[in-house]
Amino acid sequence: METTRPFRILGIQQIAVGGLDKGALRRLWVDTLGLQAHGTYRSERENVDEDIVIAGAGPFKVEVDLMQPVNPDGRPKVHDPALNHVGLWVDDLATAVKWLEGQGMRFTPGGIRKGAAGFDVCFIHPKASDQFPLSGEGVLIELVQAPPDVIRAFEQAASTGH
């Protein structure tokens, strides 16, 4: 595998947790742990009804998506596994996807598209295939195009060693 990447992973953009009752998830993440409610997202096609809550502040705040299925018997099963996926900020999503595909990375169907938070996203498949031997090694990984303020904050923190 090549060692020179034409992109950088800047940090965690989100984690997504699922359950059959997002009310129980809200009690944990908002009522008990104190994360701030930020918004909601619902998609029949993606079988998800989610509350978006926030940990931290500024360009390095982290979204925690509290997801329950619209249809518990439908797909995708956003509640199984309970830690559904991890989202990573990337400075150049299109370049990252092209390069990773060239390395043999398997992506989920759908390509680059707008995610629930309005950023362009693409998902690394949790399982490899014969055609694509690289994967998330059991974890669904969302690559998220970082907006300019996140890229600037990363560059500033990197240059000062913080």
DAZIMO-V942987 format. One record per residue. N is the residue number from 1. RES is the residue in one small letter. SS is DSSP state (2 for helix, 1 for strand, 0 for the rest). PSI is psi as a letter, one per 20 degrees, with the letter a starting at -180 (* if undefined). NEAR is the number of other C-alpha atoms within 10 Angstrom. Layout:
n=[N	N]
res=[RES	RES]
ss=[SS	SS]
psi=[PSI	PSI]
near=[NEAR	NEAR]
//
This chain:
n=[1	2	3	4	5	6	7	8	9	10	11	12	13	14	15	16	17	18	19	20	21	22	23	24	25	26	27	28	29	30	31	32	33	34	35	36	37	38	39	40	41	42	43	44	45	46	47	48	49	50	51	52	53	54	55	56	57	58	59	60	61	62	63	64	65	66	67	68	69	70	71	72	73	74	75	76	77	78	79	80	81	82	83	84	85	86	87	88	89	90	91	92	93	94	95	96	97	98	99	100	101	102	103	104	105	106	107	108	109	110	111	112	113	114	115	116	117	118	119	120	121	122	123	124	125	126	127	128	129	130	131	132	133	134	135	136	137	138	139	140	141	142	143	144	145	146	147	148	149	150	151	152	153	154	155	156	157	158	159	160	161	162]
res=[m	e	t	t	r	p	f	r	i	l	g	i	q	q	i	a	v	g	g	l	d	k	g	a	l	r	r	l	w	v	d	t	l	g	l	q	a	h	g	t	y	r	s	e	r	e	n	v	d	e	d	i	v	i	a	g	a	g	p	f	k	v	e	v	d	l	m	q	p	v	n	p	d	g	r	p	k	v	h	d	p	a	l	n	h	v	g	l	w	v	d	d	l	a	t	a	v	k	w	l	e	g	q	g	m	r	f	t	p	g	g	i	r	k	g	a	a	g	f	d	v	c	f	i	h	p	k	a	s	d	q	f	p	l	s	g	e	g	v	l	i	e	l	v	q	a	p	p	d	v	i	r	a	f	e	q	a	a	s	t	g	h]
ss=[0	0	0	0	0	0	0	0	1	1	1	1	1	1	1	1	1	1	0	0	0	2	2	2	2	2	2	2	2	2	2	2	0	0	0	1	1	1	1	1	1	1	1	0	0	0	0	1	1	1	1	1	1	1	1	0	0	2	2	2	0	1	1	1	1	1	1	1	0	0	0	0	0	0	0	0	0	0	0	0	0	0	1	1	1	1	1	1	1	1	0	0	2	2	2	2	2	2	2	2	2	2	2	0	1	0	1	0	0	0	0	0	1	1	0	0	0	0	0	1	1	1	1	1	0	0	0	0	0	0	0	0	0	1	0	0	0	0	0	1	1	1	1	1	1	0	0	2	2	2	2	2	2	2	2	2	2	2	2	2	0	0]
psi=[q	q	i	o	p	k	r	q	p	i	a	p	h	r	q	p	q	q	r	i	o	i	g	h	g	g	g	g	h	g	g	g	i	j	q	p	p	h	a	r	p	p	o	g	h	j	l	p	o	q	p	p	r	p	p	a	r	b	i	k	q	p	q	o	p	o	p	q	q	g	o	h	i	a	q	q	n	i	j	o	r	h	n	g	r	p	p	p	p	q	h	n	g	g	g	g	g	g	g	g	h	h	i	j	p	p	q	q	q	h	b	p	r	p	r	h	j	i	q	p	r	q	p	p	q	i	p	r	r	g	h	n	i	q	a	j	l	i	p	p	p	p	p	p	o	p	r	h	h	g	g	g	g	g	h	g	g	h	h	i	j	*]
near=[7	7	5	6	10	12	15	13	18	20	16	18	22	23	18	20	22	24	21	18	13	20	15	13	20	21	12	13	20	17	13	10	11	14	18	16	17	12	13	15	15	16	12	12	10	14	20	24	20	24	21	21	21	19	17	11	8	9	16	17	15	19	23	24	28	30	31	26	26	20	15	15	9	14	14	14	22	28	21	14	12	16	17	20	21	18	22	21	23	25	23	18	21	17	14	19	21	12	16	19	15	13	14	17	21	24	25	16	10	9	14	19	13	13	14	16	13	10	15	18	24	24	23	25	22	17	18	18	12	8	9	16	12	20	21	17	12	10	16	20	22	26	27	29	27	23	15	11	12	21	20	14	15	18	13	12	11	11	9	7	7	7]
//
